[in-house]
């Protein structure tokens, strides 16, 4: 299978106007299975259930880069970095990367973040690697298109952030694709009502003036020693631009 390496003009236009886009064929099916197996391995090997702070039924791996460097190639994918630059500008840092696996019966999230500033300039964007098909039934991400630019109409017609929104779009995406969206877009995960997991990896990219969620200087020496120079640059570890949330 030939993977997607470039962001097309159509994709860029949708990302700018609607606030989200599905980038297809970023990963092969085999690579999806490798990454899914790696998350399962990390979950057990590091007893991560005791640290998971997501909702019940979700296996959440905080700061997955602290446990494995296996995804650096995906984090540096040209199409994704191009999408990040469309949102936040030419200078981009990795803000966070987590594993997230909503299991059968996992509940959905409320629409969020309802208090975030809207409109340009944007500070942050999100990438969700779909390690399985994202479907209506297993909880594919929902978004309110255009709400990254102006949330007036979206908030006025919202009665309950857990309930379906009249303007929401459910972003179904095939295994191997990436759902890329502006972090200023109103969005949420949905309930998984199937009998299978919905494995994914979530990352965020941000402009250097925004604090990173994780302190990349605290990565274990074993991990940082395995990172390429481009990956170290993406973490801000070869520049003076890195800032960390207080």
C-alpha positions in Angstrom: 0.0 0.0 0.0 1.2 3.5 -0.9 1.0 5.8 2.1 0.0 9.5 2.0 3.1 11.8 2.3 1.7 15.2 1.2 -1.2 17.4 2.3 -3.2 18.3 -0.7 -4.7 21.7 -1.4 -8.2 20.3 -0.8 -7.2 18.9 2.6 -5.6 22.3 3.5 -8.7 24.2 2.5 -11.0 21.9 4.6 -8.7 22.2 7.6 -8.8 25.9 7.4 -12.5 26.3 6.8 -14.0 23.4 8.7 -11.3 22.9 11.3 -10.7 19.3 10.6 -9.6 16.8 7.9 -9.1 13.1 7.5 -5.7 12.3 6.0 -6.0 8.8 4.5 -3.4 6.0 4.3 -0.9 7.5 6.6 -0.2 4.1 8.1 -0.3 0.6 6.6 -2.6 -1.9 8.2 0.5 -3.8 9.4 2.0 -0.7 11.0 -1.4 0.0 12.8 -1.3 -3.5 14.2 2.4 -3.0 15.3 1.5 0.2 17.2 -1.6 -1.2 18.7 0.4 -4.2 20.0 3.1 -1.9 21.3 0.5 0.0 23.3 -0.9 -3.2 24.7 2.7 -4.2 25.7 3.4 -0.9 27.4 0.1 -1.0 29.3 1.0 -4.4 30.8 4.8 -4.0 31.2 4.6 -0.7 33.1 1.4 -1.5 34.9 -0.1 1.7 33.5 -3.7 1.0 34.7 -2.7 2.6 38.1 -1.8 5.8 36.3 -4.6 6.0 33.8 -6.8 9.1 34.5 -9.3 8.8 31.7 -12.9 7.7 32.0 -13.8 4.1 32.9 -13.3 1.6 30.1 -10.5 3.6 28.5 -6.9 2.5 28.5 -5.0 5.8 28.5 -1.2 6.0 28.3 -0.1 9.3 29.5 3.1 10.6 27.7 3.6 7.4 25.7 7.0 8.8 24.4 8.3 8.3 28.0 7.9 4.6 27.5 8.7 4.0 23.8 10.4 5.9 20.9 8.7 3.6 18.4 6.4 6.3 17.0 8.9 9.0 16.2 8.6 8.3 12.4 4.8 8.8 12.6 5.1 12.0 14.6 7.5 13.4 11.9 5.3 12.4 8.9 5.5 15.2 6.3 1.7 15.4 5.7 1.1 15.9 9.4 3.8 18.5 9.9 2.4 20.3 6.9 -1.1 20.2 8.5 0.3 21.5 11.8 2.0 24.4 10.0 -1.3 25.3 8.3 -2.8 25.7 11.8 -0.1 27.1 14.0 2.5 28.6 11.6 5.9 27.6 10.4 7.5 26.8 13.8 6.0 23.7 15.4 6.7 21.7 18.6 5.2 18.4 19.7 3.0 19.4 22.7 2.0 15.9 23.8 1.5 12.3 22.7 -0.7 9.7 24.4 -2.2 6.3 23.7 -6.0 6.0 24.0 -8.0 2.8 23.7 -11.7 3.0 24.5 -12.9 -0.5 25.1 -16.3 -2.0 24.6 -18.9 0.1 26.5 -16.6 3.0 27.1 -18.6 6.2 27.5 -18.4 9.3 25.3 -16.9 12.7 26.2 -18.7 16.0 26.5 -18.0 18.5 23.7 -14.9 20.5 24.6 -13.2 22.9 25.1 -16.1 25.3 25.4 -14.1 28.1 27.0 -11.2 28.1 24.5 -10.5 31.2 22.5 -11.7 31.1 18.9 -10.2 32.7 15.8 -6.7 33.2 14.4 -3.9 33.0 15.4 -4.3 29.4 16.6 -2.0 27.9 19.2 -2.5 24.2 18.9 -3.8 21.3 16.7 -4.5 17.6 17.3 -3.7 14.4 15.4 -5.5 11.1 16.0 -3.9 8.0 14.4 -6.7 5.5 13.7 -5.3 2.1 14.5 -8.7 0.6 13.7 -11.6 1.9 11.7 -13.3 4.9 13.4 -17.1 4.3 12.9 -20.4 5.5 14.1 -20.8 2.6 16.5 -17.3 2.5 18.0 -17.2 6.1 18.9 -15.7 8.1 16.1 -14.8 11.7 16.9 -17.5 14.3 16.5 -16.8 17.9 15.6 -18.7 21.1 15.1 -17.3 22.4 11.8 -16.2 26.0 11.8 -16.4 26.4 15.5 -12.7 27.1 15.6 -13.4 30.4 13.9 -16.5 31.5 15.8 -18.4 29.5 18.4 -21.4 31.8 18.8 -23.8 29.7 16.9 -22.4 26.4 18.2 -22.8 27.4 21.8 -26.2 29.0 21.3 -27.6 25.8 20.0 -26.0 23.5 22.6 -28.2 22.3 25.4 -26.0 19.5 26.9 -22.3 19.0 25.9 -22.9 15.2 26.2 -25.9 15.2 23.9 -25.7 15.2 20.1 -25.3 18.7 18.7 -27.5 19.8 15.8 -24.5 20.9 13.7 -22.1 18.1 14.6 -20.3 15.8 12.1 -19.2 12.3 13.1 -15.8 11.9 11.5 -15.7 8.3 10.4 -12.2 7.3 9.2 -10.6 4.1 8.0 -7.8 2.2 9.8 -4.5 3.8 8.9 -5.8 7.3 8.5 -5.2 10.4 10.7 -8.0 12.6 11.9 -6.3 16.0 12.1 -8.1 18.9 13.7 -7.6 22.4 15.0 -7.6 22.3 18.9 -9.8 25.4 18.9 -12.5 23.3 17.2 -15.4 22.1 19.5 -15.1 18.3 19.4 -15.3 15.1 21.5 -15.0 11.3 21.5 -18.2 9.3 21.4 -19.3 6.0 23.2 -18.0 2.7 21.9 -21.1 0.5 21.7 -19.3 -2.4 19.9 -17.6 -5.5 21.3 -14.1 -4.4 20.1 -11.5 -1.8 21.2 -11.0 1.4 19.3 -7.2 1.9 19.6 -5.7 5.2 18.7 -2.7 7.5 19.4 -3.3 11.1 20.1 -0.8 13.9 19.7 -0.9 17.7 19.7 1.4 20.1 17.9 1.7 23.7 19.0 3.6 27.0 18.3 6.8 27.5 20.4 5.2 30.3 22.4 2.8 27.9 23.9 3.8 25.7 26.8 4.2 22.0 26.1 2.0 19.6 28.1 4.9 17.3 29.0 8.5 18.3 30.0 10.5 16.7 27.2 13.7 17.3 29.1 12.6 14.7 31.6 12.4 11.9 29.1 14.5 8.8 30.2 18.0 8.9 28.8 17.3 5.5 27.1 14.5 7.1 25.1 16.1 10.4 24.3 19.2 8.5 23.1 17.0 6.7 20.5 15.6 9.9 19.1 16.7 11.3 15.7 17.8 14.9 15.3 14.6 15.9 13.6 12.7 14.4 16.5 14.8 16.2 19.1 14.1 19.4 17.1 10.3 18.7 17.2 10.6 18.4 21.0 12.5 21.6 21.3 15.5 19.8 22.8 18.0 21.3 20.4 16.8 24.9 20.8 15.9 27.5 23.5 12.2 27.7 22.5 10.9 24.9 24.8 8.5 26.0 27.5 6.6 23.7 29.8 3.2 24.2 31.5 3.4 25.4 35.1 
